[in-house]
Amino acid sequence: MTGNEPQGAAAAVIVGDLTREETLLSLSETAASFHARRPGRGFVFALNKADLAAPGVYETWAERLSAAHDAPVLRTSALTGEGVREAFQ
């Protein structure tokens, strides 16, 4: 998190790129930072580029993040629209 997020944010969508492992590796740190700055507010992980990801990548990261953070993990694709609407509900 950059500290530039809206002060009144009720929740967050934390996005990782399924085709770039470095973004996935930073998701737990981002979630911990959000929780520290906005205690008691929820968040959801959106693992994006699902249409381009190698087989099994989403499942591996979804299981890991869900277990570590007790937070929903959505499979999303900006190209196809898969899961995007659900991420903001």
N, C-alpha and C positions, 0 to 999 in steps of 0.2 A: 504494500500500500504506500502511496506517496504522501499521504497527509492532505491531499487535495480533494478527497471525497466529500460529498455534501454532508454538512454537520447534522442534518436532520434525517439522514438515511435510516430507514426502518429495517432494512435488510440489504444483503449484497448478493450479486451473482459473480462468483469467482471463476474466471474462464481460463482453461488450459487448451493448448493446441495439440491434438492427438498425433500430429505429424512432427512435432518438435519436443523431444524429451526434456529439454531444459525448462520449458514452460511447465511441464507436468511436475518436475522436481521442485519447483518453487511454490506449488499450490498449498502445501501444508504450512509453509512460512507465512504466506499471504492470509490464510485462514486464521492462524494464531494472532497475527497482527490486527486483523479486523476484530477478533474477539477481545483483544486487549484494549482497543480503542473504542469499541462499541459493545460493552458487556451486555449480555442478555438479548442481543439482537441476532436474528437468524441469518443464515446464508445458505446458498445452494451452489454446488459445483456444476459448471457446464463444460463438458469435455467436447470441444468443437472440432470440426473437420472430420466428423464421423464417416463421411462419405469417402474420405481419402486414407483413413487409418488402416494400418496393417491388421490382419485378423488377430483377435485376442487382446489388442492393446487397450481398447475401451474396458473390457471386462476386468483385466488386471488392475487398471488404475481405479475403476469404480469400486471394486472390492477393497482396495487399499485405503482409499480416501473415506469411504463410508465407515469402515471399521475404526479408523483413527479419529474421525471427527463427528461421528453420529449425525451426519448431514446428508441430505439427498444429493445424488449424483445423476445428472442428466446427460444423455447422449444428444449432441446437437450438431447441426450443419447449417451454416449461414447460406450455403449454396442451395440446398434443397428445402430449407426451412424446418427440417426435422428438429423437434424439441425446443425450438426457439420460443414459441408462445408459452409453452409450459414453464420455461425458465422464469418468466415474468408474472406468473400467477401465484 
